Amino acid sequence: MTIDLRLTNAGARRFQDGHPWVFKGDVAWNSALDFAEPGELVRFCDPRLKPLGVGMFNPRTELCARVLARGANARVDADTFLHRLRRALEKREQLFAVPHYRWVHAEGDDLPGLVVDRYGDVLSVQVTTAGMERLKPLWEPALHALARPKTIVWRNDLPARRQEGVSTEPGLWGEPLAGPVAVVEGPVTFRADLVEGQKTGWFFDQRANRMHVAEFAPGRTVIDLYSHAGGFGLPAAVAGAAAVTMVDVSPLALALSRRAAEENRVAERCAWIEADVFDFLDPAADDGCRYEVVVVDPPAFIKDRRKIPAGLAGYRKLARLAAAKTAPGGIFFMASCSHHAHPPQFKAAVEAGLADAGRSCELLRQARADRDHPIHPKLPQNDYLKALTYRLDV
């Protein structure tokens, strides 16, 4: 039997305004809610118990409920998920000729707690909430019906799942993977490790930004800092860069980029350095090399709000150090995937770092994640990726 979750006046207003999240402060809490199972379906009600919609509830977390459907007669069943997954798939098929993309982007596709990346006939899936895990029998068949995958990798190794009270044991359905899968983006084929790699194995969010940076590469020297599996370096090499250097602390990531460089027939113009980027950029270790295109794409520096000042200081320092590696008049690209760093804050930190390095600049482009990462209109904080391109010494 579905639990009635009675909202406060403020909570009901937020719900009716279209917000997809409900926090404990939005709920007229009672002791019975403490005994609800993580992920149970609930019926949202206003203070007078008028039904408003249905969603998933977890008493263990501050963000305690996520909206699945709205209206007094709202219901959620297998057809609900089939319709939403089909709609999300059709959108991607209109955007991309090759079936390598983020198929489902959680709230952005009205499927909170679910992320699906598609690599042809292989899917990499993250379920981040107890509710979506409980509802798996309703939506998993739709994945099979719509994409007919040979393999599904369940990337359950998430701190969020532990907080939600669900298993973090990884899983695999279908044919075992023979190794890293191919990822096709335009003229470049990358390699992604869907089992041991970061997150879902690949960062589709930077696709358009990689193509943008590659436009500056022909005939130029390029360095890709935090290169991962060659995300920016390989497209630059394929586009005709004179030389590309990729720096990353992960030997696994560098091995993937080496393999892909060979498969793309650009290995002779590529070099790989296994190092912590801050150590590599330390002025005391400066090798005197300067690059005409510099890419800085670090992991998230800011994990929670308390670390915003320290994280912004880190971005400023990183911009200063990387600017010193940029040749006069060079192109400087820097990104942040920390959703706690708001775009104006990140831009100010980067430009302060460039000024600290004594470099003038002009902003050529501001960008976000690619088109397969739609953002729910009421969740601007989920518009996490920020990418800035500058020309220095103007």
N, C-alpha and C positions, 0 to 999 in steps of 0.2 A: 504494500500500500504506500503510495507516494506521501511523503511528509509535506505538511504545509509550513512554509518558511515565511513568517510574517515580517514584513519590512517596516522600518520606521517611516515617518513622513518624508524625511530627507532621502532615505534609501529608495522609497517608492518613486520620488521625483527623479532620481538618477536613473532608475530602471526605465521609467517612461520616457526619459530623454534619450534612451537608446544605449546606455552604457552596458557593456557586456560582462562587467565584473560586479560582484557584491562582496563587501567586506563585513567583518563581524560588527563593526560600528553601524552598519546599515540595517541590522537585524534586531528585532525585538526578541532578545534571547530568552530562552527558558531552559531549565535543567535537562529536559528530555532531549534537546538537541545535542547535548554532550555525549549521548549514547548512540547517536546515529553512526552508521558504518561509513567510512571514508568512500566517497564517490556515489552515494545514494542519490537517486533522482528526487527532486523536490518540486513542489508547486509554489511559486512566488505569489504572495498575497500582499495587498496594501494593508494599512492599519485596521481597516474594517473587514478584513478577510475576503476582499474581492480578488478573485484570481487574476494574475497578471501574465503568467507564463510558466515555463518549466526550465529546469537546469540541473546542474550537478553540484552536490554539496559535500563539503569536507570539514567537520568540526575541528580538525587538528591544525588548520592553517588560518592565518589572518585574512587572506583572500579566500573566503570560505565557500564561495559559490560562483559558478560561471553559467551564463545564460545560453540555452540552446534554442529556445523557441518562445515567441511572444504571443499574447492573446489569451482570452479566457478559456478557449477550447484548445489550446496548444497541446500537441502531443509529439513524441519522438519515437520513431520506429525505424526499421531497416530501410524503408522507402525514403525517409528523411535523409539518411546518410547517402544512399545511392544518388539521390537528386543533387545533393551538395557536392559530392565527389565528382559526379559527371560534369556539373557546371564548372568546377575548378579545372578539370581536365580540358574541357572545351576551350577555356580561356587560354591555357598554355599552348594548346595545339594551334591556335590562331597566331600566337606570338613566335613560336619556335618551330623550325622545320625538322629538327632532330629531337627525339624524345628524351632529352637530357635537361632536366629543370627541377625546380621545386614545385611539386604538384600541389601540395597543401601547406599553407602558411597560417595554421592555427586560426586565431580570431579574424585574420584578414580574409579567410575563406569560410567564415561562420562555422568553424570546426575547432573550438577552443580545446587546447591540450593535445592537438595532433599536428605533427609535422611529417610530411612525406616527400622525400627526394627520389626522383626517378632517373635511372641510368639504363635506358632501354628496357630490357626485360628483367632488370634487377631493381628492387625498391629498398631504400633505407628509411626506416620508420622510427620516429621518436614519439612516445606517448608520455606526456609530462604530468598528467593528472590522474588521480584515482578514479574519477568519474569516467574519463575516456577509456581507461583500462577496463572498467566494469562493463562498458558498453561495446567492447571489442567484438562480441558475437554479432552485433548489429551492423558494424561498419567494415569488418575485415572481409566478408564475402564480396563487398562492392569493389574492393581493391582487385580481387581476382577477376571479377566479371568485367571490369573496365580496362585493366592493363594486362591481364593474363601473364603475370610475372612467373619467371622460372625460379626466382629466389627472392625472399624477403628477409632482410637483416633487421632484427629488432634491437635498436640501440637504446638499451635500458640503463646504461651506465651514467645516470644523471642524478646529481644531488637533489633536484626537485622531486624525483620519484621517492627518494628516501624521506623527504619532508612530508610527502603526501601519504606515506605509509604503504607503498607498494614495492614489489620486488625490483631489485636492480640487476638481476641476473640476465645477461644477454641471451638472445635467442636467434634461431635461424630456421626458416621454413623453406623447403624445396631443395634444389640442387646446391651442394656446397660450392663456394667460390673457389676457383682455381688460383686466385691471387688478386691483385689490384684490378679494378675494372677500368675500362676506358671511359673518358668523359670528353665528349666532342663539343667544342665551342668554336663555331666558324671554321677557320682553316687549321685550328690547333686541336690535337688530341692529347689530353692529359691522362694521368693515372691516379686513381684514388683508392685508398685502402679503407673499405667500408667497415672493417672489423676493428682494426687497431687505430685508424686515423681519428682526427679530432671531430667531435660532434657527429654529423651524419656522413662524414668522409670527404666532403667537398664544400666549397663556399660559392654557391651559385650567385649569391648576392652581389659579388664583385664583377660579374660577367661584363656588363657594359663599361665599367671603369677600366677593366683590363683592355678592352678594345680601344677605348679612348687613349690610354697611355701608349699603346702600341703604335698609334698614328704618329707619335713623335720619334719613334725608334729608328727608322731607316737611316743607315749610315752613321749612327751615333753610338756612343758607349753608354751602357745602362747598368745600374745596380739595383737589385731587388732585395731590400732588407726585410726580414721576416718572410722569406720567399715561400715557405711551406712547400708545396709540391710543384713550385714553378709558376704560380698563378699569374704573375705579371711578367716575369723574366722570359718564359717560353713564348708567349705571344709577341714580345718585343723581338726575340730572335727570329721567329717565323716571318715577322714583318720586315726583316732586313737589317737589324741592328748590327753594327760593326763588331761589338763584343758585349756579352752579358755576364755579369757576376751575380750569383745568388747566394745569400747569406742566411743561414738558419741554424738554430741550436739542435734541431732534431735530425739525427742520421737517417731515420726512416723517411722523413719528408724529402731530404736531399736525394736519397736513393730513388724515390719516385720521380723526382724531377730529372735526374740523370737518365732514367729509363725512357721517359717521355721525350727528352731531348734527342736521344738516339732514334726513337721511332719517328720523330718529326724531322730528322736529318739536319739538326742544327747543333749537335753536340760540339763540333769543332770550334764554334764561336761562343761556347758557354764555359764558365768556370764556377766551381762550388766551394764555399767556405763554411765549414762547420764551426760556429762560434755564437756566443751570446752577442746580440747586436750592440748592446751598450759597451761591452768589452771591445768589440771590433771598432766601434767609433771613438774609443778613448783617445784623446789627442796624444797621449804618451805613446800610443801604438801606431800612430799615423804613418802609413807607408807612402804618402805623397800622391797617391792616385786620386784623380778627380774624374767625375762622371757627368756626361751631358744630360742624362735623364736619371733622376734619383726617385725611387719608390720606397715609401715607408708605410707598411701595413701591419701594425703591431696587434697582438691580442688585446683583449679588453684590459685597460688599466684600472677601471673603477668598478668594483664588484658590488658596492653598496653606497648609499648616500654619504655615509660618514667619511668615505675615502675620496670624495670629489675634489677637495683642495689638493691633496697629495697627487691624485691622478692627473689633474690639470697641470700641476708642476712637472710631472713626468713627461707629459706631451710637450711642454715647452722645452724641457731639456733635450728631448729626443729630436725636436725640430732644429734646435741650435746645433747639435752634434752632426746631424745628417746634412744640414746646410753647408757645413765645412767640407763635405765630400762632393759638393755640387760645383761643377765647372762654371766659370763666368758666363752669364747669360743662359744658364741651364734651366731645364724643366724640373720642378720639384712637386711631387705628388705625395700627399699624406692622408691617411684614413684613420677613423676610429670606429670601433664597434661597441663602445661603451654607451649604453642607452642613458646612463646617468649624466654623461657629458652632453649638455644641450648644444645644438649647433653654434649659437653665438659664442658660447664659452670655449668650445673646441677651436673655432676659428681664431678667437682672440689669443688663445694659448700658442697656437702654431705661429701666428704672425709675431707674437712677442719673442718666440724662439728665433725666428728669422732675423728680427731686429737685433737680438742679443748677439747673433753671429755677424752682424754688420752688413746684412744683405737687404737691399731694397727689393720689392716684389710687386708684381701685378697679378691679381686673381684672374685666372682664365676660365675656371669652371668650378661650380659647386654641384655635388651630386649625392644621391642616396643609393639604396639597394636597387637591384634590377627589378624588372616588371613582374617577375614571378614571386615577388615578396610584397603583396598588397598589404596596406595598413588599414585597420579598422578606424573609421573617422573619429571615434571617441577614445582611441588609444594612441595619441601622438607620441607617447613615451616608447611605443614599440617601433617607431621609425628610427631605429637605432644606428644605422650606418651613415656616417658622414665622410665625404671624400672631397678634398680640395686640391686643385691643380694651380700652380703658380709658375710664372717666369721670373727668374731672379735677376737682379742687377739692372733694373730698368731706369 
